[in-house]
């Protein structure tokens, strides 16, 4: 891409930033008043790209009602968590992201040299269009859906983007597209955003990978957890060079459960999170969990929880 085109797009979005609605809305939780940023884009937009260059003042501690993924394009800044009194520095080339209602306050060291590119995604759109593709990473999956159990969590993800991945390139493509918006810009942004998020998931997995012990059963359990939507016993046997019967015997002996039981528990755990934390139709949740047949998901859920998915939703 032409450097002049990119620079012009960055400048345009930087100038547009101040025209967006960054009003602090007030919400109450536990008897205390909190500041909240509501969706700054139009109601028709599910994804917006912002370029932020701070005025040099520390923001008030605030929350958001959308997902945000901030990439430090140039310079560095601090982010402060009010609840836990965390202050971390996000350097150039690093990602800082939060789920809806996560709170922080931004403090730029040098407003003239710090540029942040943000990918903002409406919660409903994120859960429907992107979350199912990210569910294979247990830690990231739980982070993204933490508001299902703690609406005002203060969690965030923060790690350095490796130079050999294409996250920066994808961001630059999104900046150029969004700076010169067309009728089909949202349609163009969706696959770019999915690629961006899949790259983040890959980087996040590498940055937070917990090495399983040398025991084969632990490695197999880790693999099942990372591929619960598609994994089969035959695939595991091929992956670890064991006979399927040996895998079954090993899991029974060391875990006390069969492969089918382990897989069912993982799927049902994620089913509850998705049913509680999103507005996804049950049919889409079934597909995201690896069920090609909706009736199989309904049966599995009812047998496991003694209640149907729709009855569970009504009980919330």
Phi, psi and omega in degrees: 000148181290134181296325180293322178295316180297313181299320180295321180293318178299315180297320182296315180289328176297318179289328180288337186305317183289345180272350179282162183275101177252036178293137174279112175267148183260137174228158180247136174214131181052037177078002180248148179271132180240151174273141182223131168270124175266168185310119184273351179273183176283163180294336180281343183270134175259337181226133171228151179246126181238150174238116188250126172233106190296155174281002176097356179259149178288134178288160168288150175298131184210170177236174180229157174251027181213167174278142176224142179229104185258127178248127179281101184284328180204139176084208180201161178205168177255148171236133185243128174264121183291315187297315184256002180057039177272135173231115180235153178258128178256113184271169177304135180085007180251155180252139174228122186222153179215154177270170179307137178080352175296139186247147175195171173227132184263137178224111183274136179288314182219101187296339181281339186245000183251123178232127181242127174259123181246135172254112182253134185226129177299144186301311183298316179296320180298313183295325183279316190267331190239324186303316180303329181284346183254003189285351179285347178259101187305314183294315180294321179301312180295321179300313184294334181250016180304325179300345177297331181246341181215090190303329182244050179290160178245026182282159176207165170242143184209120176198163181278135176277125181293146185294334186271005176261170187254024180298316180298318179297317178298319178298316180296322177296320179292322178299313181297317180296315185285331180293330179241068189295137177241177180298329183258017183300318179298322178294324178289322183291330185300307179294327177295318180293320178298315177299319177301313182290324178293324176293320177298316180300319179294315179295319180297319179297319179293321183286336186238016183294129174262116182289123179292156179295174181291350181289130180305323182297322180293319179294322179293318178298319178297318180294318179299317180297328182275346183226033188298337184278344183228348190295145174229161179296323179297319179295317179299316180301319179291319182297318185256007176059043175237159174285144179307322179296324179293319178302313181299314180297318181298314181294320177299317185288317188261338181248336181081013180220156177278166176303316181297320179294317180297314181295319180297316179300316180297316181293320181291324176300315180288329177299315179299317181297316181291320179294324182276323189262356181225172174253021181295140173299150181303324181297321179290324177295318178302316180295319180296332182272359177100010178265114179280343181240119183301322182296328177295321178294315179302315182295315181298317181295314181295318179296326185279317186251354181061034177201149180279160177303318181292323176295323178296317180299317180295332183281347183290000000 
